[in-house]
């Protein structure tokens, strides 16, 4: 009996983990939700049209002088859903406008309580420092990204639960990543696969599909609502773990049988994705992976997609395009710039990009580092984990943001349970946990890039009492020029980015020139110089 009770408790816990959306029925007399929580209000209908996804459903939500105009969507069966996130506590009202007569004019109320612990709202551009990001509650958001293209597929064939997704996402969260770059859908790669690839790690040719039919024989005229319900679970769980879903709505080079560009079928798919996912506070939009690289679309198409998205997305989630060619030509269309730059002099390259777009955050979405795994999936220019980390830090010290690829979780391949790999085959994800901790400890996002302040290496500083130096692996010592610091004495603390260890601070009198010997060991190091009284 006790075992049965424990089993039921566990099942309830798992179900709760996978159902973070606050679900309400329009018929409920009392409706309550929380600020910055995804809320679904369901509206049943007695009959459906031949194309239920095309029915118009909008709601005007009001609280005092604040108004949200949210687009609802068909949610399968005989149900339409209004999905939104309340931006403030208090009493809200809603009124529907719809092409469906039995829904048109319906109204209701709900009370929005204080946010749950840990909820911070959506990700925005920092109005005070527009090259940075903040949450809606004002806290800094410093993206440390991990590209996991096929994350949507881990449990897509599991109707009831997402155990594999949880296992993998938990590992991602434990290692400091707070943004996952993923596809809304992808089918397969075009290059030869590793002969050693095990079937349990192969997610190419998924049997689920966003449309009716299959990828081989599609019926683009109808959306597969069940597919999107299963994708909901992934985005929900990422949200619960504090990880942004950087969602690439399209990908052109992964054998997806997409509808013809700008067709009614294309618009239906695109609009549905935006309506269904715009309420998630952890949503970051990306129109398409490598948007202009494969002849499917031109700049006009991408621009029209951006404009269409912004009209549909009441919550104004951030928008980028995984294509530097587009970002470079039309930065005003985007909230932040995504680049794919592989050059060996990466810090200099990223410094120039930052200078070219002074009012925009910059994400190097692929810097050419593809950390090696048990399988060769796609070798970039750099596969050693220490070199991949070095390149990520060079992005950081250029005042831009890094991303990471591991070949064991990229494209069609995902090894979800890293604990089952031999130690020597596991990715060095802990390197990025150490990076995340360094970013938070010294608030690197608030520091200024571009001033060297030393005889080699790179620096970030606040212009007053802190300089953080990147000391290249080639250095034996570093000569400092800490002219921006104000004070009599400083402490110098060495940080090992590979182990996460901080050495005991060294106290010195502040002079025009200072020098420090780099600690023994392979690889680059970080030196933190701070004024003390």
GIDA-V132200 format. One record per residue. N is the residue number from 1. NEAR is the number of other C-alpha atoms within 12 Angstrom. Layout:
n={N;N}
near={NEAR;NEAR}
This chain:
n={1;2;3;4;5;6;7;8;9;10;11;12;13;14;15;16;17;18;19;20;21;22;23;24;25;26;27;28;29;30;31;32;33;34;35;36;37;38;39;40;41;42;43;44;45;46;47;48;49;50;51;52;53;54;55;56;57;58;59;60;61;62;63;64;65;66;67;68;69;70;71;72;73;74;75;76;77;78;79;80;81;82;83;84;85;86;87;88;89;90;91;92;93;94;95;96;97;98;99;100;101;102;103;104;105;106;107;108;109;110;111;112;113;114;115;116;117;118;119;120;121;122;123;124;125;126;127;128;129;130;131;132;133;134;135;136;137;138;139;140;141;142;143;144;145;146;147;148;149;150;151;152;153;154;155;156;157;158;159;160;161;162;163;164;165;166;167;168;169;170;171;172;173;174;175;176;177;178;179;180;181;182;183;184;185;186;187;188;189;190;191;192;193;194;195;196;197;198;199;200;201;202;203;204;205;206;207;208;209;210;211;212;213;214;215;216;217;218;219;220;221;222;223;224;225;226;227;228;229;230;231;232;233;234;235;236;237;238;239;240;241;242;243;244;245;246;247;248;249;250;251;252;253;254;255;256;257;258;259;260;261;262;263;264;265;266;267;268;269;270;271;272;273;274;275;276;277;278;279;280;281;282;283;284;285;286;287;288;289;290;291;292;293;294;295;296;297;298;299;300;301;302;303;304;305;306;307;308;309;310;311;312;313;314;315;316;317;318;319;320;321;322;323;324;325;326;327;328;329;330;331;332;333;334;335;336;337;338;339;340;341;342;343;344;345;346;347;348;349;350;351;352;353;354;355;356;357;358;359;360;361;362;363;364;365;366;367;368;369;370;371;372;373;374;375;376;377;378;379;380;381;382;383;384;385;386;387;388;389;390;391;392;393;394;395;396;397;398;399;400;401;402;403;404;405;406;407;408;409;410;411;412;413;414;415;416;417;418;419;420;421;422;423;424;425;426;427;428;429;430;431;432;433;434;435;436;437;438;439;440;441;442;443;444;445;446;447;448;449;450;451;452;453;454;455;456;457;458;459;460;461;462;463;464;465;466;467;468;469;470;471;472;473;474;475;476;477;478;479;480;481;482;483;484;485;486;487;488;489;490;491;492;493;494;495;496;497;498;499;500;501;502;503;504;505;506;507;508;509;510;511;512;513;514;515;516;517;518;519;520;521;522;523;524;525;526;527;528;529;530;531;532;533}
near={7;8;9;10;11;12;13;14;14;14;17;15;15;19;19;19;24;31;29;29;33;30;24;27;24;30;16;16;13;15;26;31;33;33;34;37;38;41;38;37;36;30;35;25;24;14;16;22;17;10;18;29;39;29;29;28;36;34;33;29;33;28;21;13;11;18;20;31;30;39;40;45;42;43;36;24;20;20;28;38;38;43;43;45;44;43;38;29;24;22;27;33;28;32;28;34;25;28;19;30;18;19;30;21;18;23;26;29;28;32;26;30;21;22;24;19;14;17;29;33;38;39;42;37;31;28;17;14;20;23;35;38;35;27;30;29;22;19;23;29;37;40;45;46;39;45;42;43;40;42;50;49;43;40;32;33;23;21;18;17;28;34;26;28;36;31;26;33;43;26;31;41;30;23;28;33;40;39;40;46;49;43;41;46;46;41;35;31;27;18;16;14;24;22;12;16;23;18;16;17;30;31;36;34;27;30;24;35;37;43;33;23;18;23;26;20;14;21;20;29;25;30;36;30;29;25;32;34;33;34;40;37;40;48;45;38;40;42;42;35;33;35;42;43;48;47;45;38;44;39;37;32;27;29;24;32;30;36;27;19;25;23;15;18;26;27;30;33;38;41;35;37;44;43;42;41;49;42;45;51;42;44;47;46;46;41;45;42;41;34;35;27;21;16;14;26;28;21;26;19;24;36;29;20;35;36;22;25;37;27;20;31;36;32;39;36;39;39;42;46;47;41;37;31;22;34;38;26;18;23;29;20;28;38;34;43;40;44;39;34;34;26;22;20;17;33;36;27;28;40;32;21;34;35;20;18;29;22;26;35;44;47;46;49;44;39;41;33;38;40;41;31;33;28;32;26;33;30;24;24;20;28;30;24;31;30;32;37;40;40;43;45;46;41;48;47;42;42;44;50;45;47;44;49;47;44;40;43;44;40;44;44;41;39;39;35;25;28;15;12;15;12;12;14;21;26;37;36;36;25;32;39;28;29;42;35;26;32;32;21;17;27;26;35;37;33;30;32;35;32;28;30;34;32;23;22;35;39;42;42;38;29;25;20;28;34;42;46;46;44;41;32;24;18;24;21;24;34;25;34;27;40;25;27;29;23;23;18;23;27;29;35;30;32;33;32;39;29;26;24;21;23;21;14;20;24;20;23;23;28;20;20;18;26;27;30;20;30;27;16;17;19;27;34;42;44;43;40;45;34;32;21;14}
